[in-house]
């Protein structure tokens, strides 16, 4: 007989002649091996039902998946940011103010090229250049495209198109050129190849854009090859673009094909192309910061792979964390999309070598008007923002008074476009407002300086200075309370 199943016989404690039969030893051992769950009072708890056990097991499995996903995304983030930016893993554990943040504005230079496409002619040329300027105090920003054909003076190289600067001296030289010509301090840069843009759009599941072509048919560009899913055909209206279509739109400018085919919907060529690039950049920003991406470990992991493999920047890792926080606080409706053409600040130019290029309307190398426009965009001074053109005329009989006042107004951020002597006699100061109250901040400030004698019509003066918004005439007897300082 198996010892484990043997009957154990012991004398009864009350009667030595009576034997008591006890359960098999194996059964006792098996019963004692079961764990009995006790409540706080030490009483056995009721066993869990099958339904409850399934729920607990399911929740445990979900928790394990979340922990693994979080660890995976965390590793991807660390890998991507340390690959694309400067610094190390420890930088992600802290945050620091961005350069320029104490002054209330952070400027970022973005450049894109086709370095990832060895079959692309001029792959290192940065055919996409954009200034992103963030007002960190008011949570606003603007994106300004820099025309790739802009004719600029490059230190050590002479004049050439701005898209050729990067191959000459890298992003550092491009930052220097853009900074000196646009009057901006470039705090950071990002160099992105076209693969990064395409893959980023695919990683977030596409971007939503609204095509608003002047052509009722939408956009058609036959230059996009079949290998790239071309030609590009987009109808007007709101639609979702995948990565390849978004990249095709970013490249489209309706140049005639070698066989003479001409597209439609992009009448302004490269300027329409850059406008579409700015539109898609904002759409991509919105999609990246949406909960559908941030909460999706697969999409987020793919996006971080793109960042690490195709983007180069001089941000430190802890600065990238701060940039993300700032970007979340900026609504897309508070991001201006800008082009120099809308202000007539550039014009066509034929370079000495016969190339077609673009130069400031003020002349080759004269970026003063462009810098004034940038100053208007980045300043919180209402006078600067209105950018009123002011002329100062001297009717006081005091030699040099117009020049002195013009100098003082310029120092106070007025755009003084001329000064000289007035024709006729003026007993007191007079302000001619040709805007009819259209630039109230400037008018109020001029009245504080020169008194409240304001007229809205002076045909003789406006005929001489048709582009002036305000004409200030300094009379022989300045109004009481006015100041010409």
C-alpha positions in Angstrom: 0.0 0.0 0.0 1.2 3.5 -0.8 2.3 5.2 2.4 0.8 8.5 1.3 -2.7 6.9 1.1 -2.4 4.7 4.2 -5.1 4.9 6.8 -3.9 6.5 10.0 -5.4 4.9 13.1 -5.0 6.4 16.6 -6.7 5.6 19.9 -9.7 7.7 20.9 -8.7 10.1 23.7 -11.8 9.2 25.7 -11.9 5.5 25.1 -8.7 3.5 24.7 -10.7 0.6 23.1 -12.2 2.8 20.3 -10.2 3.6 17.2 -10.8 6.8 15.2 -10.4 6.8 11.4 -8.7 9.9 10.1 -8.5 11.2 6.4 -5.7 9.9 4.2 -2.4 11.5 5.0 -2.0 12.7 1.3 -5.4 14.4 1.5 -4.4 16.3 4.6 -1.2 17.4 3.0 -3.1 18.6 0.0 -5.6 20.5 2.0 -3.0 22.2 4.1 -1.1 23.3 1.0 -4.0 25.6 -0.1 -3.6 29.3 0.9 -6.5 30.6 2.9 -7.1 34.4 2.4 -8.1 36.0 5.7 -9.9 39.3 6.3 -8.8 41.8 9.0 -10.5 39.9 11.7 -8.8 36.6 10.8 -11.8 35.0 9.2 -11.5 33.2 5.9 -12.4 35.4 2.9 -14.9 34.2 0.3 -12.9 33.0 -2.8 -13.0 35.4 -5.9 -15.4 34.6 -8.6 -14.2 33.7 -12.1 -15.4 37.1 -13.4 -13.5 39.0 -10.7 -10.3 37.0 -11.4 -10.6 37.8 -15.1 -11.0 41.5 -14.4 -7.9 41.6 -12.1 -5.8 39.6 -14.6 -6.9 41.9 -17.4 -6.1 45.1 -15.5 -2.7 43.6 -14.5 -1.9 42.8 -18.1 -2.9 46.3 -19.3 -0.8 47.9 -16.5 2.2 45.8 -17.6 1.7 46.9 -21.3 1.5 50.6 -20.2 4.7 50.3 -18.2 6.5 48.6 -21.1 5.1 51.2 -23.6 6.1 54.1 -21.4 9.6 52.7 -21.0 9.9 52.1 -24.7 8.7 55.7 -25.5 11.0 57.0 -22.9 13.9 55.3 -24.4 13.0 56.5 -27.9 12.7 60.0 -26.6 16.1 59.8 -24.9 17.7 58.2 -28.0 16.2 60.7 -30.4 16.8 63.9 -28.5 20.4 63.0 -27.6 21.0 62.1 -31.2 19.5 65.3 -32.7 20.4 67.8 -29.9 23.4 68.5 -27.7 23.6 67.1 -24.2 22.8 63.8 -22.7 20.1 61.9 -20.9 20.4 63.9 -17.7 19.4 67.0 -19.6 15.9 65.5 -20.1 15.4 65.4 -16.3 15.5 69.2 -16.0 14.5 72.3 -18.0 16.1 75.6 -18.6 15.1 78.9 -20.1 15.8 79.3 -23.8 18.2 81.9 -25.1 16.3 85.1 -25.7 13.5 84.1 -23.4 14.5 86.7 -20.8 14.0 89.4 -23.5 10.7 87.9 -24.4 11.6 86.5 -27.9 13.2 83.3 -29.2 14.3 83.2 -32.8 14.8 79.8 -34.6 16.3 79.4 -38.1 14.9 76.4 -39.9 16.5 75.1 -43.1 15.6 72.2 -45.3 17.6 70.4 -48.0 17.7 67.2 -50.0 20.9 65.8 -48.5 19.0 62.5 -48.0 18.5 62.2 -51.8 21.8 61.5 -53.6 20.1 61.7 -57.0 18.9 65.2 -56.4 20.9 67.9 -58.1 22.2 70.5 -55.5 21.1 68.3 -52.6 23.0 70.4 -50.1 21.3 73.7 -51.2 18.8 74.9 -48.5 15.9 75.5 -50.8 13.7 76.0 -47.8 14.7 78.6 -45.2 12.3 79.9 -42.6 12.5 82.2 -39.5 10.4 81.1 -36.5 10.1 83.9 -34.0 8.3 83.2 -30.7 7.0 85.9 -28.4 7.3 84.0 -25.1 5.5 86.7 -23.1 2.3 86.9 -25.2 2.3 83.3 -26.5 2.3 84.4 -30.2 4.7 83.6 -33.0 5.4 84.2 -36.7 6.9 82.1 -39.5 8.7 84.1 -42.2 10.0 82.5 -45.3 13.3 83.6 -46.6 13.3 83.4 -50.5 15.9 80.9 -51.6 17.0 83.2 -54.5 17.7 86.2 -52.2 21.0 87.8 -53.3 23.1 88.3 -50.2 26.7 89.1 -49.3 28.4 86.2 -47.7 31.4 86.9 -45.5 34.5 85.5 -47.2 32.6 84.5 -50.4 31.0 87.7 -51.8 27.5 87.8 -53.2 25.5 84.7 -54.0 22.1 83.3 -53.5 21.2 82.6 -49.9 20.4 78.9 -50.6 24.1 78.3 -51.4 25.4 79.6 -48.0 24.9 76.4 -46.1 27.2 74.3 -48.4 29.9 77.0 -48.0 30.0 77.2 -44.2 27.2 75.2 -42.6 24.4 76.4 -40.4 26.7 78.8 -38.5 27.4 80.8 -41.6 23.7 80.8 -42.6 22.7 82.0 -39.2 25.2 84.8 -39.5 24.0 86.0 -42.9 20.3 85.9 -42.0 21.0 87.6 -38.7 23.0 90.5 -40.3 20.5 91.1 -43.2 17.3 90.7 -41.2 18.5 92.5 -38.1 17.7 89.5 -35.8 19.7 87.5 -33.3 19.2 83.9 -34.3 19.1 81.9 -31.0 18.8 78.4 -32.5 18.8 76.5 -35.7 17.3 73.3 -37.1 18.5 71.5 -40.2 15.9 69.1 -41.7 16.1 66.9 -44.7 13.0 66.2 -46.8 12.8 62.6 -45.6 12.2 63.9 -42.0 9.2 66.0 -43.1 7.7 63.1 -45.1 8.2 60.5 -42.3 7.0 62.9 -39.6 3.7 63.5 -41.4 3.3 59.7 -41.8 4.3 59.1 -38.2 1.4 61.3 -36.9 -1.1 59.8 -39.2 -1.2 62.6 -41.8 -1.9 66.3 -41.5 -5.1 68.3 -42.1 -4.8 71.3 -44.4 -7.1 73.6 -46.4 -6.1 74.3 -50.0 -7.1 77.8 -51.1 -5.8 78.1 -54.6 -6.8 81.1 -56.7 -7.6 78.5 -59.4 -11.1 77.0 -58.8 -9.7 73.6 -59.9 -7.2 73.6 -57.1 -3.5 72.7 -57.6 -1.9 70.7 -60.4 1.9 70.3 -60.8 3.1 67.9 -63.5 6.7 68.1 -62.3 6.1 65.5 -59.5 7.3 62.2 -60.9 5.3 59.0 -60.9 7.9 57.5 -58.6 6.8 60.1 -56.1 3.1 59.5 -56.7 2.9 62.4 -59.2 1.7 64.4 -60.8 0.4 66.4 -57.8 -3.4 67.0 -58.0 -5.2 68.6 -55.1 -8.7 70.1 -55.0 -9.5 73.2 -53.1 -10.9 72.6 -49.6 -9.9 70.8 -46.4 -8.2 67.4 -46.7 -5.8 65.1 -45.0 -2.4 64.7 -46.6 -0.1 61.7 -46.2 3.7 62.1 -46.0 4.4 61.8 -49.7 1.6 64.1 -50.8 2.7 66.7 -48.2 6.3 66.5 -49.5 5.1 66.9 -53.1 3.1 70.0 -52.1 6.2 71.3 -50.2 8.2 71.0 -53.5 5.5 72.2 -56.0 5.9 75.6 -57.6 4.5 74.9 -61.1 7.7 75.3 -63.1 7.2 74.2 -66.7 8.3 70.6 -67.4 11.1 69.8 -69.9 8.3 68.8 -72.3 6.5 72.1 -71.9 3.7 70.9 -69.6 2.4 73.7 -67.3 0.4 73.2 -64.1 -2.1 75.5 -62.4 -3.0 76.7 -58.9 0.4 78.1 -58.0 0.6 81.4 -59.9 3.3 82.9 -57.7 5.7 80.0 -58.1 8.2 79.7 -55.2 6.2 82.2 -53.0 3.1 79.9 -53.2 5.4 77.0 -52.4 6.8 78.6 -49.3 3.3 79.7 -48.2 2.2 76.0 -48.4 5.3 75.0 -46.4 4.4 77.4 -43.6 0.8 76.1 -43.6 1.9 72.5 -43.4 4.4 73.3 -40.6 1.6 74.7 -38.4 -0.6 71.7 -39.3 2.2 69.3 -38.3 2.8 71.2 -35.0 -0.9 70.9 -34.2 -1.0 67.1 -35.0 2.2 66.4 -33.0 0.8 68.2 -29.9 -2.6 66.5 -30.2 -3.6 63.8 -27.7 -3.9 61.3 -30.6 -0.2 61.4 -31.0 1.1 62.2 -27.5 -1.0 59.3 -26.0 -0.1 56.8 -28.8 3.2 55.1 -28.1 3.5 53.7 -31.6 3.0 57.1 -33.4 5.2 58.8 -30.8 7.9 56.3 -31.2 7.9 56.6 -34.9 8.0 60.4 -34.7 11.0 60.3 -32.3 12.8 58.0 -34.7 12.4 60.6 -37.4 13.6 63.3 -35.1 16.7 61.4 -34.1 17.7 60.3 -37.6 16.9 63.3 -39.8 17.1 66.5 -37.7 20.2 68.4 -36.6 20.0 71.3 -34.1 22.0 73.3 -31.6 19.3 72.9 -28.9 20.4 71.2 -25.8 18.3 68.4 -24.5 16.9 70.4 -21.6 16.1 73.3 -23.9 14.1 71.0 -26.1 11.9 70.2 -23.2 11.3 73.9 -22.6 10.5 74.5 -26.2 7.9 71.8 -26.1 6.3 73.5 -23.1 6.2 76.8 -24.9 4.9 75.4 -28.1 1.9 73.8 -26.3 0.9 77.3 -25.1 0.7 78.9 -28.5 -2.6 78.5 -30.4 -2.2 78.2 -34.1 -4.5 81.2 -34.6 -1.7 83.2 -33.0 0.9 82.2 -35.5 1.4 84.6 -38.4 2.4 83.2 -41.8 4.5 85.8 -43.5 6.3 86.5 -46.8 8.4 89.4 -47.9 6.4 89.7 -51.1 3.2 90.9 -49.2 5.0 94.0 -48.2 6.7 94.6 -51.6 10.1 94.4 -49.9 11.9 92.4 -52.6 12.2 92.7 -56.4 13.6 90.7 -59.3 17.3 91.1 -60.1 19.7 89.8 -62.7 23.0 88.8 -61.1 26.3 89.6 -62.7 26.6 86.0 -63.9 23.2 86.2 -65.6 21.3 84.3 -62.9 17.8 85.4 -61.9 17.7 86.4 -58.2 15.9 88.6 -55.7 17.1 91.7 -53.9 15.6 94.2 -51.5 13.5 97.0 -53.2 15.9 99.5 -51.6 18.7 98.1 -53.7 21.4 95.4 -53.7 22.7 94.9 -50.2 20.3 97.5 -48.7 18.2 95.5 -46.1 17.1 98.6 -44.2 13.4 98.3 -45.2 13.3 94.6 -44.4 14.9 95.2 -41.1 12.3 97.9 -40.3 9.6 95.4 -41.2 11.2 92.8 -38.9 11.5 95.4 -36.1 7.8 96.1 -36.6 7.0 92.4 -36.2 9.1 91.8 -33.1 8.4 95.0 -31.2 5.7 95.5 -28.6 6.0 99.3 -29.0 2.7 100.4 -30.7 4.5 103.2 -32.6 6.9 100.6 -34.1 4.0 98.3 -34.9 2.1 101.0 -36.8 5.3 101.9 -38.7 3.9 105.2 -39.8 6.0 107.2 -42.2 6.8 110.7 -40.8 8.1 113.8 -42.6 9.3 116.8 -40.5 9.3 120.3 -42.0 10.7 123.5 -40.5 8.7 126.7 -40.6 10.1 128.2 -37.4 12.9 130.2 -38.8 15.4 128.3 -36.5 18.1 126.8 -38.6 18.5 123.0 -38.3 15.3 122.4 -36.3 13.8 119.9 -38.7 16.9 117.8 -38.8 17.2 117.8 -34.9 13.5 116.7 -34.6 14.0 114.0 -37.2 16.9 112.7 -35.3 15.0 112.6 -32.1 12.0 110.9 -33.6 14.2 108.3 -35.2 15.7 107.6 -31.9 12.2 107.2 -30.5 11.5 104.4 -33.1 9.5 106.6 -35.5 10.1 105.9 -39.2 11.2 109.3 -40.4 11.3 109.3 -44.2 12.3 112.9 -44.8 12.8 116.4 -43.4 13.4 119.9 -44.8 12.0 123.4 -44.8 8.3 124.2 -45.2 6.9 126.6 -47.7 4.8 129.4 -46.2 4.2 130.7 -42.8 3.0 128.6 -39.8 2.6 130.4 -36.5 2.3 127.2 -34.5 3.0 123.5 -34.9 0.8 121.5 -37.2 0.3 117.8 -37.7 -1.1 116.6 -41.0 -2.7 113.1 -40.5 -3.2 111.6 -43.9 -4.4 108.3 -42.4 -7.5 110.0 -41.0 -7.0 108.4 -37.6 -5.8 105.1 -39.0 -2.7 105.0 -36.9 -3.9 106.2 -33.5 -0.9 105.3 -31.3 1.5 107.4 -33.5 -1.0 110.3 -33.7 -1.4 110.3 -29.9 2.4 110.3 -29.4 2.9 113.1 -32.0 0.2 115.2 -30.3 2.0 114.8 -27.0 5.2 116.1 -28.6 3.9 118.9 -30.9 0.4 119.9 -29.6 -3.1 119.1 -30.7 -3.3 121.2 -33.9 -4.2 118.3 -36.2 -5.5 118.6 -39.8 -6.5 115.7 -42.1 -6.3 117.6 -45.3 -3.4 119.7 -46.7 -3.3 119.3 -50.5 -0.2 121.3 -50.9 1.8 119.2 -48.5 0.4 115.8 -49.4 1.2 116.6 -53.1 4.8 117.0 -52.1 5.0 114.0 -49.8 2.4 111.5 -51.1 3.8 108.5 -49.2 3.8 110.2 -45.8 1.4 109.1 -43.1 2.1 112.2 -41.0 3.7 115.5 -41.9 4.8 117.6 -38.9 5.3 121.3 -39.5 7.3 123.1 -36.8 5.8 126.6 -36.5 7.4 129.8 -35.2 5.4 129.6 -32.0 5.1 126.0 -30.7 1.8 125.2 -29.0 1.7 125.4 -25.3 2.6 122.1 -23.6 4.2 120.7 -26.7 7.8 119.4 -26.9 10.2 119.2 -29.8 12.8 117.2 -27.9 
